[in-house]
Amino acid sequence: MTNPLLAESDLPRFSDIRPEHVKPAIEQVLADNRAAIAELTTDPVPATWQGLVAPLERLEDRLEKVWSPVSHLNAVMNSEALREAYNACLPLLSAYSTEMGQNTDLYAAFRQLRDGDEYPRLDQAQRQSVDNALRDFELAGVALEASAKQRYAAIAARLAELASKFQENLLDATDAWHRDTSDPDEVAGIPESALGVMRQNAETAGADGWRISLDMPVVQAVLAHAHNPALRREVYEAFTTRASDAGPHGGRWDNHPIMSEILDLRQEQAELLGYPNYAELSLAPKMADSARQVVDFLEDLATRAKPAAEREYAELTAFASERDGIESLPAWDVGYYSERLRETRHRLSPEDLRPWFQADRVMAGLFDVVERLFSIHITPRDDVDTWHDEVRFYEIHDANGELRGQFYTDLYARSHKRGGAWMATARGRMNHEGEVQTPVAFLTCNFTPPVGGQPALITHGEVETLFHEFGHGLHHMLTRVDAASVAGISGVAWDAVELPSQFLENWCWEREALDLFARHYQTDEPIPASLFERMTAARHFQAAMQMVRQLEFSLFDLRLHVEHDRTAGERIFPLLDEVRDQVAVVRPPAFNRFPNSFAHIFAGGYAAGYYSYKWAEVLSADAFARFTEEGIFNPVTGRAFLEHILEKGGSEDAAKLFRDFRGREPSIEPLLKASGLTA
């Protein structure tokens, strides 16, 4: 039988892919790639773009076309067989990646290209691609002695294995816990939107009443709205102890040993490459110059935000005391009383807005917004093979009718699907002999699904999430760069990669934009003026508390990777306590095991880089400030953002691209204003 992962096709054949196809396909492509590279380096490699870089880009592209659908399916349709096949390939891919990064013949060829006559004649994207490749060779240990190279390879393979196991433990721990109840009093206060999901979960499982799970929409609904304090505590404890030694499944999927080993290996990897710690290694390809610069940036924000956060928390505790006689506010009650305070102060709950945000209509409105901004047109296609009935597929054309990108959407939470929201690449843009490959993206969320014949209604926060992830998607798909390694989000400094995503969120708050899609699902009426005013008045509600929480995560992540000492042993939780002493206003209970589910830094790409959200938020707030000055749908301003940021991808230094768009260095003031910390 033909392996569908190896078949030549414009898009992945998802319905044909089986776990047994995965490893043979990967083995075949890796063998083919190795043979091609061996042939390429048998004779002196031509130190030209067409003789060296272009063939390597095609090899990497073929590997991505095989692995990206497998990796995606493992995240959204996880099964034991697929998991086993996925994990079997990780050491193969890690070994191949290390081999390529440490290939001295290829390194010498890239150096020859960089120092040769052709380099000055290459375009900017091609030169950036060559420069990045040389940097990455060095970061992969190409100059190490043989024994050190072997150790580096072993570390890289083990880190890939540990990251996968961390994510598996978290998924299994999330799926394992549930609580069934038939008592209406126990679920009193929970919005009907969440109750419908819980009722549907129970019916699917053959149970009566409601099934409470640890899917994010359910957890958020319980913690924010359940009148039952015992239920709030139970769900909070189950959620914050996932994959740990504590809580209802304590010890069964404990990520703590994995975290310790990851930190040890990262530190050893950094030392092998001559860096004092993993944070400095991580920062080498980023905008920030050093860990010290990042710490100063975060601590400066904390100094500005913490006094306001302390005032917000004092108001909250006073409110809880006056309302219900709560003397000491536990962490599992913070969300509940925050919502009650929001309702009291602003006469607004997130649930009040949900009827105006029907998911399909929000998606159409998102398309309308970006079409106006960037002169593109988005159309659905229903003839594309997908992995689930809820998945949709779309194409993006520009004003000239040129196909610029394609993407899948998978919006709703379900079992065996990784939590959170993300954009991932299915394939990137590449120009091969004049033929441009269209970039393709996966857009994944975990919204409350449609229930009982009703349309899916999402919160305004989920609307922001959708816009955020689509911003990443546009960055990937609207690129004009033909060099694959710096096209779209490839090659973009990690602390700048959140700029387009956070930037696009701003249109969720603008009346002119909301009127394009915020319509009541039953009456088709726009959001009433009085409700919009309450919504915008509540925009900065507890903004300082939210900021110090993000700063807590960022400082913890960075210090964890700066201060880790392999000889002294890890000190994850003591360090987290120190960071909380510095910036936090809400102190979690002793059983809280937040780091055990911090997948961004232990299983994602954000190790020593979680600060990127705040770093890029400075850029995104300042970028949007230009639109507020010139008109939020000003076509000239939209064209400038498209040309300087989205189309350029990673082909130029991120700081230069921002200056080209804004006309100056970034300012922190728009972020402080957007966060309600200045007038």
C-alpha positions as CSV (number, residue, x, y, z in Angstrom):
1,M,0.0,0.0,0.0
2,T,1.1,3.6,-0.7
3,N,2.0,5.4,2.5
4,P,-0.3,8.5,2.6
5,L,2.4,10.4,4.4
6,L,4.8,9.9,1.5
7,A,2.3,10.5,-1.3
8,E,2.6,13.6,-3.4
9,S,-0.4,15.7,-2.5
10,D,-1.2,19.4,-2.1
11,L,-2.5,18.8,1.4
12,P,-2.3,16.0,4.0
13,R,-4.6,13.0,3.5
14,F,-5.7,12.9,7.1
15,S,-8.4,10.3,6.8
16,D,-5.9,7.8,5.3
17,I,-3.1,8.3,7.9
18,R,-2.8,5.5,10.4
19,P,-0.3,5.1,13.3
20,E,1.5,2.3,11.4
21,H,2.3,4.7,8.6
22,V,4.3,7.1,10.8
23,K,7.6,5.5,11.6
24,P,8.2,4.0,8.1
25,A,7.5,7.4,6.5
26,I,9.9,9.2,8.8
27,E,12.5,6.5,8.4
28,Q,12.2,6.7,4.6
29,V,12.5,10.5,4.5
30,L,15.4,10.6,6.9
31,A,17.2,8.0,4.8
32,D,16.5,9.9,1.6
33,N,17.7,13.1,3.1
34,R,20.9,11.6,4.5
35,A,21.7,10.1,1.1
36,A,21.0,13.4,-0.6
37,I,23.2,15.3,1.8
38,A,26.0,12.7,1.5
39,E,25.9,13.2,-2.3
40,L,25.8,16.9,-1.9
41,T,28.9,16.8,0.3
42,T,30.9,14.1,-1.5
43,D,32.5,16.7,-3.8
44,P,33.1,20.2,-2.5
45,V,29.6,21.7,-2.1
46,P,29.0,24.5,-4.5
47,A,29.1,27.6,-2.3
48,T,26.1,29.2,-4.0
49,W,22.4,29.6,-3.0
50,Q,21.2,27.2,-5.8
51,G,23.9,24.7,-5.2
52,L,23.7,24.6,-1.4
53,V,20.8,26.3,0.3
54,A,18.0,25.6,-2.1
55,P,18.5,21.8,-2.1
56,L,18.7,21.7,1.7
57,E,15.4,23.8,1.9
58,R,13.7,21.2,-0.3
59,L,14.8,18.4,1.9
60,E,13.6,20.1,5.1
61,D,10.3,20.9,3.4
62,R,9.7,17.2,2.5
63,L,10.4,16.3,6.2
64,E,8.0,18.9,7.4
65,K,5.2,17.7,5.1
66,V,5.5,14.2,6.7
67,W,6.0,15.2,10.3
68,S,3.6,18.2,10.7
69,P,0.4,16.2,10.2
70,V,1.6,13.5,12.5
71,S,2.6,16.1,15.2
72,H,-0.7,17.8,14.8
73,L,-2.8,14.7,15.0
74,N,-0.9,13.7,18.2
75,A,-2.1,17.0,19.7
76,V,-5.7,17.0,18.5
77,M,-6.7,13.3,18.1
78,N,-4.4,11.6,20.6
79,S,-4.6,7.8,20.9
80,E,-2.4,5.2,22.5
81,A,-1.3,3.9,19.1
82,L,-0.6,7.3,17.6
83,R,1.3,8.3,20.8
84,E,3.5,5.3,20.5
85,A,4.2,5.9,16.9
86,Y,4.9,9.6,17.6
87,N,7.3,8.9,20.4
88,A,9.1,6.2,18.4
89,C,10.0,8.9,15.9
90,L,11.3,11.5,18.4
91,P,14.8,10.0,18.8
92,L,15.1,9.5,15.1
93,L,14.3,13.2,14.4
94,S,16.5,14.4,17.2
95,A,19.4,12.4,15.9
96,Y,18.9,13.7,12.4
97,S,18.6,17.3,13.6
98,T,21.8,17.0,15.6
99,E,23.6,15.4,12.7
100,M,22.6,18.3,10.4
101,G,23.5,20.9,13.0
102,Q,27.0,19.3,13.6
103,N,27.8,18.5,9.9
104,T,31.2,20.2,9.5
105,D,31.1,19.9,5.7
106,L,27.8,21.8,5.5
107,Y,29.1,24.3,8.0
108,A,32.2,24.9,6.0
109,A,30.1,25.3,2.8
110,F,27.9,27.9,4.5
111,R,31.0,29.8,5.7
112,Q,32.4,29.7,2.2
113,L,29.1,31.1,0.8
114,R,29.0,33.8,3.5
115,D,32.6,34.8,2.7
116,G,32.4,34.4,-1.1
117,D,31.5,36.6,-4.0
118,E,27.9,35.6,-4.3
119,Y,26.9,36.6,-0.8
120,P,26.7,40.4,-1.4
121,R,24.5,39.6,-4.5
122,L,22.0,37.6,-2.5
123,D,18.8,39.4,-1.5
124,Q,18.2,40.4,2.1
125,A,16.2,37.2,3.0
126,Q,18.8,34.9,1.5
127,R,21.6,36.7,3.4
128,Q,19.6,36.5,6.6
129,S,19.0,32.8,6.0
130,V,22.8,32.2,5.6
131,D,23.6,34.2,8.7
132,N,21.0,32.3,10.8
133,A,22.3,29.0,9.5
134,L,25.8,29.8,10.6
135,R,24.5,30.9,14.0
136,D,22.5,27.7,14.4
137,F,25.4,25.5,13.4
138,E,27.3,27.0,16.3
139,L,24.4,26.7,18.7
140,A,24.1,23.0,17.7
141,G,27.7,22.4,18.7
142,V,29.4,22.1,15.3
143,A,32.7,23.2,16.8
144,L,32.7,20.8,19.7
145,E,35.1,17.9,20.2
146,A,33.8,14.5,19.2
147,S,32.9,13.4,22.7
148,A,31.2,16.6,23.4
149,K,29.2,16.3,20.2
150,Q,28.1,12.9,21.2
151,R,27.0,14.2,24.6
152,Y,25.1,17.1,22.9
153,A,23.3,14.6,20.7
154,A,22.3,12.5,23.6
155,I,21.0,15.5,25.5
156,A,19.0,16.7,22.5
157,A,17.4,13.3,22.1
158,R,16.6,13.0,25.8
159,L,15.1,16.5,26.0
160,A,12.7,15.7,23.1
161,E,11.6,12.5,24.8
162,L,11.1,14.3,28.2
163,A,9.1,17.2,26.6
164,S,6.8,14.7,25.0
165,K,6.4,12.8,28.2
166,F,5.6,16.0,30.1
167,Q,2.8,16.8,27.7
168,E,1.4,13.2,27.8
169,N,1.3,13.2,31.6
170,L,-0.5,16.5,31.5
171,L,-3.0,15.3,29.0
172,D,-3.6,12.0,30.8
173,A,-4.0,13.8,34.2
174,T,-6.5,16.3,32.7
175,D,-8.6,13.5,31.1
176,A,-8.5,11.2,34.1
177,W,-10.4,13.5,36.5
178,H,-14.1,14.1,36.5
179,R,-16.9,14.5,39.0
180,D,-20.5,13.5,38.3
181,T,-23.4,15.1,40.1
182,S,-27.2,15.0,39.8
183,D,-27.7,17.6,42.5
184,P,-28.8,21.0,41.0
185,D,-27.7,22.8,44.2
186,E,-24.1,21.6,43.6
187,V,-23.9,23.3,40.2
188,A,-26.0,26.4,41.1
189,G,-24.6,29.6,39.6
190,I,-22.8,27.9,36.7
191,P,-23.9,29.4,33.4
192,E,-26.2,27.4,31.2
193,S,-23.5,27.4,28.5
194,A,-21.2,25.4,30.7
195,L,-24.0,23.3,32.2
196,G,-24.9,22.2,28.7
197,V,-21.4,21.0,28.1
198,M,-21.3,19.2,31.4
199,R,-24.7,17.6,30.7
200,Q,-23.5,16.5,27.3
201,N,-20.3,15.0,28.8
202,A,-22.5,13.0,31.2
203,E,-24.7,11.7,28.5
204,T,-21.8,10.7,26.4
205,A,-20.4,8.7,29.4
206,G,-23.8,7.2,30.2
207,A,-24.0,9.1,33.5
208,D,-26.9,11.1,34.9
209,G,-26.8,14.8,35.6
210,W,-23.7,16.8,34.9
211,R,-20.1,15.6,34.4
212,I,-17.5,18.2,35.6
213,S,-14.2,17.9,33.8
214,L,-10.9,19.7,33.8
215,D,-11.4,21.1,30.3
216,M,-10.6,24.8,30.5
217,P,-14.1,26.1,29.7
218,V,-15.6,24.0,32.4
219,V,-12.9,24.9,35.0
220,Q,-13.3,28.6,34.3
221,A,-17.0,28.4,34.6
222,V,-16.9,26.6,37.9
223,L,-14.2,28.8,39.5
224,A,-15.9,32.0,38.4
225,H,-19.6,31.2,38.9
226,A,-20.3,28.1,41.1
227,H,-22.0,29.2,44.3
228,N,-20.7,26.1,46.0
229,P,-17.4,26.9,47.7
230,A,-16.6,23.2,48.3
231,L,-17.0,22.5,44.5
232,R,-14.8,25.5,43.7
233,R,-12.0,24.1,46.0
234,E,-12.3,20.6,44.6
235,V,-12.0,21.7,41.0
236,Y,-9.2,24.1,41.8
237,E,-7.3,21.5,43.6
238,A,-7.7,18.9,40.9
239,F,-6.7,21.4,38.2
240,T,-3.7,22.9,40.0
241,T,-2.3,19.5,41.0
242,R,-2.4,17.9,37.6
243,A,0.6,15.7,36.8
244,S,2.1,16.1,40.3
245,D,2.6,14.3,43.6
246,A,-0.4,16.0,45.1
247,G,-4.2,16.1,44.5
248,P,-6.7,13.4,43.6
249,H,-4.2,11.5,41.3
250,G,-1.1,12.4,43.3
251,G,2.0,10.5,42.0
252,R,0.3,8.8,39.1
253,W,1.6,11.2,36.4
254,D,4.1,13.2,38.3
255,N,6.0,15.6,36.1
256,H,8.4,16.7,38.9
257,P,11.2,14.2,38.0
258,I,10.9,15.2,34.4
259,M,11.2,18.9,35.2
260,S,14.3,18.3,37.3
261,E,16.0,16.3,34.5
262,I,15.0,18.8,31.8
263,L,16.6,21.6,33.9
264,D,19.8,19.6,34.4
265,L,20.1,18.7,30.8
266,R,19.5,22.3,29.6
267,Q,22.1,23.6,31.9
268,E,24.6,20.9,30.7
269,Q,23.8,21.7,27.1
270,A,24.5,25.4,27.8
271,E,27.8,24.7,29.4
272,L,28.9,22.4,26.5
273,L,28.3,25.4,24.2
274,G,30.2,27.8,26.4
275,Y,27.2,29.6,28.0
276,P,27.0,30.2,31.8
277,N,23.3,29.1,31.8
278,Y,20.5,28.0,29.6
279,A,18.9,31.4,29.7
280,E,21.9,33.0,27.9
281,L,21.9,30.2,25.3
282,S,18.1,30.7,24.8
283,L,18.6,34.4,24.3
284,A,21.3,34.1,21.6
285,P,18.8,34.3,18.7
286,K,16.3,36.6,20.4
287,M,15.9,40.4,20.4
288,A,16.9,40.8,24.1
289,D,20.7,41.2,24.6
290,S,21.0,39.3,28.0
291,A,19.1,37.8,30.9
292,R,20.0,40.8,32.9
293,Q,18.2,43.1,30.4
294,V,15.1,40.9,30.5
295,V,15.1,40.8,34.4
296,D,15.4,44.6,34.5
297,F,12.5,44.9,32.0
298,L,10.3,42.6,34.0
299,E,11.2,44.1,37.4
300,D,10.5,47.6,36.1
301,L,7.0,46.5,35.0
302,A,6.5,44.8,38.4
303,T,7.5,48.0,40.2
304,R,4.9,49.9,38.1
305,A,2.2,47.3,38.4
306,K,2.4,45.8,41.9
307,P,1.1,48.8,43.9
308,A,-2.0,48.9,41.7
309,A,-2.3,45.1,42.0
310,E,-2.2,45.3,45.7
311,R,-4.9,48.0,45.7
312,E,-7.1,45.8,43.4
313,Y,-6.6,42.8,45.7
314,A,-7.4,44.8,48.8
315,E,-10.6,45.9,47.2
316,L,-11.4,42.3,46.3
317,T,-10.8,41.0,49.8
318,A,-12.8,43.8,51.4
319,F,-15.7,43.1,49.0
320,A,-15.6,39.4,49.9
321,S,-15.6,40.2,53.5
322,E,-18.5,42.7,53.3
323,R,-20.5,40.4,51.0
324,D,-20.1,37.0,52.7
325,G,-17.9,37.5,55.7
326,I,-14.9,36.0,54.1
327,E,-12.0,36.9,56.3
328,S,-9.1,35.4,54.3
329,L,-9.7,34.9,50.6
330,P,-8.4,31.5,49.4
331,A,-7.0,31.2,45.9
332,W,-10.0,29.1,44.7
333,D,-12.4,31.9,45.6
334,V,-10.5,34.7,43.9
335,G,-12.2,34.1,40.5
336,Y,-15.6,33.8,42.0
337,Y,-15.5,37.0,44.0
338,S,-13.7,38.8,41.2
339,E,-16.7,38.1,39.0
340,R,-19.1,39.2,41.7
341,L,-17.2,42.4,42.1
342,R,-17.2,43.0,38.4
343,E,-20.9,42.4,38.3
344,T,-21.4,44.9,41.2
345,R,-19.1,47.6,39.9
346,H,-19.7,47.3,36.2
347,R,-23.0,45.4,36.1
348,L,-21.3,43.0,33.7
349,S,-20.3,39.3,33.6
350,P,-18.5,37.6,30.7
351,E,-21.6,35.5,30.4
352,D,-23.6,38.7,29.6
353,L,-21.6,39.1,26.4
354,R,-21.7,35.5,25.2
355,P,-25.0,35.8,23.3
356,W,-23.4,38.4,21.0
357,F,-20.5,36.2,20.1
358,Q,-21.7,33.2,18.0
359,A,-18.6,31.4,17.0
360,D,-19.3,31.1,13.3
361,R,-20.2,34.8,13.1
362,V,-17.1,35.8,15.1
363,M,-15.0,33.9,12.6
364,A,-16.7,35.7,9.7
365,G,-16.2,39.0,11.5
366,L,-12.5,38.2,12.1
367,F,-12.2,37.6,8.3
368,D,-14.0,40.9,7.7
369,V,-11.6,42.8,9.9
370,V,-8.4,41.4,8.4
371,E,-9.8,41.8,4.9
372,R,-10.3,45.5,5.5
373,L,-6.9,45.9,7.1
374,F,-4.8,44.0,4.6
375,S,-6.9,43.9,1.4
376,I,-7.2,40.1,1.4
377,H,-10.2,37.8,0.8
378,I,-10.9,34.6,2.7
379,T,-13.2,31.9,1.4
380,P,-14.1,28.4,2.7
381,R,-13.5,25.1,0.9
382,D,-15.5,22.1,1.7
383,D,-13.7,19.5,-0.5
384,V,-10.6,19.2,1.8
385,D,-9.9,16.0,3.8
386,T,-9.8,16.7,7.6
387,W,-9.3,14.9,10.9
388,H,-12.7,15.7,12.5
389,D,-16.2,16.8,11.5
390,E,-15.8,20.1,13.3
391,V,-12.7,21.1,11.3
392,R,-13.1,23.8,8.6
393,F,-10.7,24.8,5.8
394,Y,-10.2,28.2,4.2
395,E,-8.1,30.0,1.6
396,I,-6.7,33.5,1.5
397,H,-6.4,35.5,-1.7
398,D,-5.0,39.0,-2.1
399,A,-6.5,41.9,-4.0
400,N,-4.9,40.6,-7.2
401,G,-6.5,37.2,-6.8
402,E,-3.2,35.5,-5.9
403,L,-3.5,32.6,-3.4
404,R,-1.5,33.6,-0.4
405,G,-2.3,31.0,2.3
406,Q,-4.6,28.2,3.4
407,F,-5.6,27.1,6.9
408,Y,-7.6,24.6,9.0
409,T,-9.6,25.6,12.0
410,D,-10.4,23.3,14.9
411,L,-12.2,25.4,17.5
412,Y,-13.8,23.3,20.2
413,A,-12.7,21.4,23.3
414,R,-13.0,17.6,23.3
415,S,-11.4,14.5,24.9
416,H,-8.0,13.5,23.7
417,K,-7.2,17.0,22.5
418,R,-4.5,19.0,24.0
419,G,-5.7,22.0,26.0
420,G,-5.0,25.6,25.1
421,A,-4.9,27.4,21.8
422,W,-2.2,27.6,19.2
423,M,-1.2,28.1,15.6
424,A,1.0,25.5,14.0
425,T,2.5,25.3,10.5
426,A,1.5,22.6,8.1
427,R,3.9,23.8,5.4
428,G,5.8,27.1,4.7
429,R,6.3,29.3,1.8
430,M,9.1,28.4,-0.5
431,N,10.1,29.3,-4.1
432,H,11.5,26.4,-6.1
433,E,12.5,27.3,-9.6
434,G,9.8,30.0,-9.8
435,E,7.0,27.9,-8.3
436,V,5.8,29.3,-5.0
437,Q,4.6,26.8,-2.4
438,T,1.5,28.2,-0.6
439,P,1.9,28.3,3.2
440,V,-0.6,26.3,5.2
441,A,-1.5,26.7,8.9
442,F,-3.4,24.9,11.7
443,L,-5.5,27.1,13.9
444,T,-6.5,25.3,17.1
445,C,-8.6,26.4,20.1
446,N,-10.6,24.8,22.9
447,F,-13.8,26.8,23.1
448,T,-17.1,25.6,24.5
449,P,-18.7,23.5,21.8
450,P,-22.3,23.8,20.5
451,V,-24.7,22.0,22.7
452,G,-28.3,20.8,22.3
453,G,-28.9,22.1,18.9
454,Q,-27.8,25.6,19.9
455,P,-25.0,27.5,18.1
456,A,-21.6,27.7,19.9
457,L,-21.5,30.9,21.9
458,I,-18.1,32.0,23.1
459,T,-16.9,34.6,25.7
460,H,-15.2,37.9,24.7
461,G,-12.0,36.4,26.1
462,E,-12.3,33.6,23.7
463,V,-12.9,36.1,20.9
464,E,-9.5,37.6,21.8
465,T,-7.9,34.2,21.8
466,L,-9.2,33.6,18.3
467,F,-7.9,36.9,17.0
468,H,-4.6,36.2,18.7
469,E,-4.0,32.9,17.1
470,F,-5.1,34.2,13.7
471,G,-2.5,37.0,14.1
472,H,0.1,34.2,14.2
473,G,-1.5,32.6,11.2
474,L,-1.4,35.8,9.1
475,H,2.3,36.2,10.0
476,H,2.9,32.7,8.7
477,M,0.6,32.9,5.6
478,L,1.0,36.4,4.3
479,T,4.8,36.3,4.0
480,R,6.4,37.4,0.7
481,V,9.7,35.8,1.6
482,D,10.9,33.0,-0.7
483,A,13.7,31.7,1.5
484,A,12.0,29.1,3.5
485,S,14.0,29.4,6.7
486,V,13.1,33.1,7.2
487,A,9.6,33.0,5.6
488,G,6.6,33.7,7.8
489,I,7.2,33.0,11.4
490,S,10.4,31.0,10.6
491,G,13.5,32.9,11.8
492,V,11.5,35.5,13.7
493,A,13.1,36.3,17.0
494,W,11.1,34.5,19.6
495,D,10.5,37.6,21.7
496,A,9.0,39.4,18.6
497,V,6.9,36.5,17.4
498,E,3.9,37.5,19.6
499,L,3.7,41.0,18.0
500,P,1.2,40.2,15.2
501,S,-1.0,38.0,17.5
502,Q,-1.2,40.5,20.4
503,F,-1.6,43.3,17.9
504,L,-4.7,41.8,16.3
505,E,-6.5,41.4,19.7
506,N,-7.0,45.2,19.8
507,W,-9.8,45.0,17.2
508,C,-11.9,43.0,19.7
509,W,-12.4,46.2,21.7
510,E,-13.2,48.7,18.9
511,R,-16.8,49.5,18.3
512,E,-16.3,49.9,14.5
513,A,-14.9,46.4,14.4
514,L,-17.3,44.8,16.8
515,D,-20.3,46.0,14.7
516,L,-19.0,43.8,11.9
517,F,-19.8,40.6,13.9
518,A,-21.0,41.1,17.5
519,R,-24.7,40.4,16.9
520,H,-27.2,38.7,19.2
521,Y,-27.6,35.1,18.0
522,Q,-31.4,35.3,18.4
523,T,-32.3,38.9,17.5
524,D,-29.4,39.9,15.3
525,E,-29.1,43.1,17.3
526,P,-25.7,44.7,17.8
527,I,-24.3,45.1,21.3
528,P,-26.3,47.9,22.9
529,A,-24.5,51.1,23.6
530,S,-25.0,50.7,27.4
531,L,-23.5,47.2,27.3
532,F,-20.6,48.3,25.2
533,E,-19.8,51.1,27.6
534,R,-19.9,48.7,30.5
535,M,-17.7,46.3,28.6
536,T,-15.0,49.0,27.8
537,A,-15.3,50.4,31.4
538,A,-14.5,46.9,32.7
539,R,-11.6,46.4,30.3
540,H,-9.0,47.3,32.9
541,F,-10.7,45.5,35.7
542,Q,-8.0,43.8,37.7
543,A,-5.5,44.6,34.9
544,A,-2.7,45.1,37.4
545,M,-3.4,41.7,39.1
546,Q,-3.3,40.0,35.7
547,M,-0.1,41.8,34.8
548,V,1.8,40.7,38.0
549,R,0.6,37.1,37.4
550,Q,2.2,37.2,33.9
551,L,5.3,38.7,35.4
552,E,5.4,36.0,38.0
553,F,5.4,33.3,35.3
554,S,8.1,35.2,33.3
555,L,10.4,35.9,36.2
556,F,10.1,32.3,37.5
557,D,10.9,30.9,34.0
558,L,13.9,33.2,33.5
559,R,15.4,32.8,37.0
560,L,14.8,29.0,36.8
561,H,17.1,28.9,33.8
562,V,19.6,31.5,35.0
563,E,20.1,30.2,38.5
564,H,19.9,26.4,38.1
565,D,22.8,24.6,39.6
566,R,23.2,20.9,38.6
567,T,25.5,20.2,41.5
568,A,23.1,21.7,44.1
569,G,19.9,20.1,42.7
570,E,16.8,21.8,41.5
571,R,14.9,24.3,43.6
572,I,11.8,24.8,41.5
573,F,9.3,25.5,44.3
574,P,11.5,27.5,46.6
575,L,12.4,29.7,43.6
576,L,8.7,30.1,42.8
577,D,8.1,31.2,46.3
578,E,10.9,33.8,46.1
579,V,9.4,35.2,42.8
580,R,5.9,35.3,44.4
581,D,7.3,37.2,47.4
582,Q,8.7,39.8,44.9
583,V,5.7,40.3,42.6
584,A,2.6,38.3,43.5
585,V,-0.5,39.5,45.4
586,V,-2.4,36.2,45.3
587,R,-0.7,33.4,47.2
588,P,-1.7,29.9,46.2
589,P,-2.1,27.2,48.8
590,A,0.7,24.8,49.6
591,F,-0.8,22.0,47.5
592,N,-0.7,24.1,44.3
593,R,1.7,22.6,41.7
594,F,1.5,25.1,38.9
595,P,5.0,24.3,37.5
596,N,3.9,20.7,36.8
597,S,1.5,21.9,34.2
598,F,3.7,24.8,32.9
599,A,3.9,23.2,29.4
600,H,5.0,26.5,27.7
601,I,8.5,26.1,29.3
602,F,8.8,22.4,29.8
603,A,7.1,21.1,26.6
604,G,6.8,24.1,24.4
605,G,9.2,26.6,22.9
606,Y,9.1,29.2,25.7
607,A,11.9,28.0,28.0
608,A,13.7,31.1,29.3
609,G,11.4,32.9,26.8
610,Y,8.0,33.3,28.5
611,Y,8.9,36.9,29.0
612,S,8.3,37.2,25.2
613,Y,4.6,37.8,25.8
614,K,5.3,41.0,27.8
615,W,8.3,42.0,25.6
616,A,6.2,41.7,22.4
617,E,3.2,43.4,24.1
618,V,5.2,46.6,24.3
619,L,5.7,46.3,20.5
620,S,2.1,45.4,19.8
621,A,0.6,48.2,22.0
622,D,2.8,50.7,20.3
623,A,2.1,49.4,16.9
624,F,-1.7,49.6,17.5
625,A,-1.2,53.2,18.8
626,R,-0.4,54.2,15.3
627,F,-3.8,52.8,14.2
628,T,-5.6,54.8,16.9
629,E,-3.8,57.9,15.6
630,E,-4.5,57.3,11.9
631,G,-7.8,55.2,11.9
632,I,-8.2,51.6,12.9
633,F,-9.1,50.6,9.4
634,N,-6.9,53.1,7.6
635,P,-5.8,51.2,4.5
636,V,-2.4,53.0,4.3
637,T,-1.6,52.1,7.9
638,G,-2.8,48.5,7.3
639,R,-0.6,48.3,4.2
640,A,2.4,49.5,6.2
641,F,1.9,46.8,8.8
642,L,1.5,44.2,6.1
643,E,4.6,45.3,4.2
644,H,6.9,45.9,7.2
645,I,5.9,43.2,9.6
646,L,3.7,40.4,8.1
647,E,5.2,40.1,4.7
648,K,8.9,40.4,5.9
649,G,8.7,37.4,8.3
650,G,12.1,36.6,9.7
651,S,14.0,38.1,6.8
652,E,15.3,41.1,8.7
653,D,16.0,42.1,12.3
654,A,12.8,42.4,14.2
655,A,13.8,45.7,15.9
656,K,14.5,47.2,12.4
657,L,11.2,46.0,11.0
658,F,9.4,47.6,14.0
659,R,11.3,50.9,13.4
660,D,10.4,50.8,9.7
661,F,6.7,50.5,10.6
662,R,6.6,52.9,13.5
663,G,9.2,55.4,12.4
664,R,11.0,55.3,15.8
665,E,12.1,53.0,18.7
666,P,9.3,51.3,20.6
667,S,7.7,53.1,23.6
668,I,6.4,51.4,26.7
669,E,3.8,54.1,27.3
670,P,1.1,52.6,25.1
671,L,1.3,49.3,27.0
672,L,1.0,51.1,30.3
673,K,-2.0,53.0,29.0
674,A,-3.6,49.9,27.5
675,S,-3.1,48.1,30.9
676,G,-4.8,51.0,32.8
677,L,-1.6,51.8,34.6
678,T,-1.4,55.4,33.3
679,A,-4.1,57.9,32.3
